[in-house]
Every structure is written in structure tokens, then in C-alpha cells.
Amino acid sequence: MNAAAREVRSAVAVAHSNIALVKYWGKADEALHLPVTGSLSLTLDAHPTTTSVAFGVEGDDVVILGGVEAAGRARDRVVRFLDLVRRRAGIDDRAVVESINTAPTAAGLASSAAGFAALAGAASLAAGLELAPRELSRLARRGSGSAARSVFGGLAVWHAGADDATSYAEPVAAPEGLDLAMVIAVVSVAEKEVGSGEAMRRTVETSPFYPAWAACATADLAAMLAAIADGDFARIGAITESNALRMHATMLGAAPPVAYWAPGTVALLAAVRRLRAEGIACFATIDAGPNVKVLCRLGEAEAVRDALAVLVPEAEYTVAGPGPGLVARPGVLA
Ligand code: PMV
């Protein structure tokens, strides 16, 4: 068949990154990305990823990330995801995937969450699958666990589940006036030395603290859901900060240890404690990288950013509010 006669079906999707307030750290099933514990996050209005997928093109799958054709492991990860969608849709067409990600890749800013949520939205629609949000969440999970949560805007809980069918995220209603925000403090955009997948595996297999982490994370999730239902910001913040520190503690117990912090990370943690002592309600969280995200009230976010910038001037700051869920439409990138 020549290129003109071939039917190309394409779709575009936009998804935003999310930051977990109760973290996901460790898989119960490596292949299916089933987590050991449930988690809960806030989708942000910063750092969207826009991805287009066109099925029915000539030749092999082509993956273009940030304008550059991907090869090796980055391409393989996308192609494996496309295979999943193709199997599900009963098609064998090759695809061109083009993705523009506005977050620094692999620096603990959850770029894979927005990336695989957008890919799930665009690839499924282009393949002719019409998936409900829960199904999209399950699909996105197969690309990157945290992507399951970026299908939804605002607060989302990812139920660990017992199998593929029961491991998905869903929105959590925030009471009127809770108005959460995050100040993102970037101390390094360097690629991390150990990716989250390998770091999780090592932690689960070798850290003597892992069982304690899993028990804490389960209790934290229940406590967090109750604190959100009560609209109790101080409790939400306290759980957020201690949960992140415990996640890093369990990683430090791995052999060899997984240590993501940089000097700026420690400086920011101290700055957040100092602001709290001065009566500003803000709480830190850290993912698989050295950067710090500071949870605060939307109305105070700029004041928190300004105060942090005085205490830790070497970091770069972005204020983010709650962001929208995944949006997909037929068509091509504008
Ligand atoms: O989805 P992954 O494999 O990139 O793992 C994300 C892990 C953390 O960001 C550290 C925690 C989380 O729940 O997002």
C-alpha cells in the first residue's frame, strides 16, 4: 500500500505532572506495575506534556521526544507501551509518537507521570479505543506507575489493588477552600544516577526498613484521606513531609544505598522548618531526585516562594496550583 492510500489515525493528548503527598515506592508486580502500597497525589498546573500519536505510518515506530528522535531504552519503553495498546486494539500498525515535555526529564519532577498519561490518552484514542478514565488510569500505569494518577486533575488516590483490574487511580474530592499549591524548588536538573524503577527494586529487595515503610505508607494513606475529608491543612502537610522523609529513609537502608539528596535539598528542608517556626504553614516533599516541592496554601504560595528564595537563593522556584486531568482529542499537533 502506498503512503497516500494508507489510513493514518492520529490523536493528541495533554497531561500534567503530579506530586505525591503519600508516595508510591516499590512494586508488588514488576511487569504489571502493581504497587506494594496505595498513594495519593496532587496534579499540578505546571509542566504539561503534549503527545501526539499517529498509527498507520510507513516503516517502523518512530519516537520523537522534545524534537529529537529517541533510540535505545527511551524508545524501547515507548514502543513496549505502543505494543500494549496495539494488542488491546487488535491492530498491528506502526506509529509516529511525538512528545513535548516541559519538565526537566528524570530529575524527580515526575515527568514520566505526565509523559505516560499523555501517551496513554493519545495512543488509545488513535488506536480506536474509547477508554473510560479508570481504564486510562490502568493503561497509563503500565507505562509508569505514577502516570496512573496524572489521568485525573487535582487530588487523586491510586489504589494499590490486587491485580491489573483493581490497580487504578481515581479523583479525591477536596473540600471547598482547601486550595493546595506547591512551590517547586529546583536545585539540580542533572539526570539522576539511579532511575526510580531500579531504585525501588533495590529498596524492596535489600532495605531492612522496607516492611516498616510499607506499613507506614498504608497508615499514612488512610490518615491522609481523613485529613483531606476534614480539610485539615496542617495534618495534610505533616503527613506529606513525614511520608517523604520515611520514603528516603527506606532508600538509604538499601544496599548499595539510594541517596538522591544534594546540599540544596538539605538547605530547603531546613528553610521549610524555619518558615514553619515563624508561623508560615508549609511542608516539604521530595521524590526520586534532589529537588524539593513545598506544599502550602494557594493564597500564600507567592509569599512562601519569596521567603524560600531569600533563605536558599541558589534554587530556582516555580509556583504551581492544582492542574487539570488528561485531555485527548483526535488530530495532529498544531
Ligand atoms: O512512576 P515512577 O516509576 O516514576 O515512580 C515515582 C515514584 C515517586 O515519584 C518517588 C513517588 C510517587 O508516588 O510519585
Residues whose N, C-alpha, C, O or C-beta is under 5 A from the ligand:
A	BS01	PMV	A20 V22 K23 Y24 S39 S112 S144 G145 S146 A147 S196 G197 D287 A288
